[in-house]
Amino acid sequence: MIKIGRTKIHISTLVIFPICALFAFIFLVPFAWMLSASFKNNIEIFEYPIRWIPAVIRTENYVKVWTDINFLQYYTNTVRLAVVITVIQLFTSSLAAYSFSKLRFPGRDKLFLGYLGTMMVPWHAILIPQFIVVRDLGLYNTHLGLVALNAFSAFGVFLLRQNMISIPDSLHEAAKLDGCSYFRVYWNIVLPLTKTGMAVLTILTFNSTWNNYMQALIFLQSDHLQVIQVGLALFRQEFTTDFAPIMAGTVCAIIPVVIVYTLAQKHIIEGVAFSGIKG
């Protein structure tokens, strides 16, 4: 421990802080480059050395994104899908986690292990069966099809179950003795005590849905149903790619993710660490 004036600083802090600062800088550089590139033309983007502040600020890239393609519709579709899927997944995952952590029924642990086993199956391996099921149900080329495919999450159940295990069983038993139903115990007691895990799952689900390019490309055909990721790909042609509008569109696209992360950040690190050591 080192004493500087009246402040005591651990040596480990002096070592860890520069390392964390270095990693933060490494992660922020691509975002700074993206923001800078969104105000350049295609030639200026690939100049070396990099000119971080463009000589000419080209706002026409943003105008092009919002006018040359149906970007507002894509944006609205993506927000709608991300919000709906996140809310549904939070509800289904928390209900399942409550069942696997607080209820007693035959085969509970084996069923949970089997449920976790689905996380080991690559999405590409079940792509064709999913497509056939969605098509036969008449949900192909609809947002409802994407919602149905992402309404459940084995990872979400695992994450929330780890949080709920730490809640004393005595609270659950006391509520049952007072006449509370299982759902009321879940809603009024267990769920409020799982806010850290819910915050983590919210940001992870929202981010995953927001960046879900492959499912939208495969299961949506109509232009008015498409999402931002597919919309930005329209600037890619057979032999050329218009990088400047893509960078401008990407800057616009990350704003909701940044907002959601900012609102939930105080619970995220605590929730991830808490879920990793319990159970």
Secondary structure, DSSP 4 states (H G I P E B T S, - for coil): -EEETTEEE-HHHHHHHHHHHHHHHHHHHHHHHHHHHTTS-HHHHT-SS--SS-SS--THHHHHHHHHS-HHHHHHHHHHHHHHHHHHHHHHHHHHHHHHHH---TTHHHHHHHHHHGGGS-GGGSHHHHHHHHHHTT-TTSHHHHHHHTS--HHHHHHHHHHHHTS-HHHHHHHHHTT--HHHHIIIIIGGGGHHHHHHHHHHHHHHHHT-HHHHHHH--SGGG--HHHHHGGGB-SS-B-HHHHHHHHHHHTHHHHHHHHHHHHHHHHHHHHHHH--
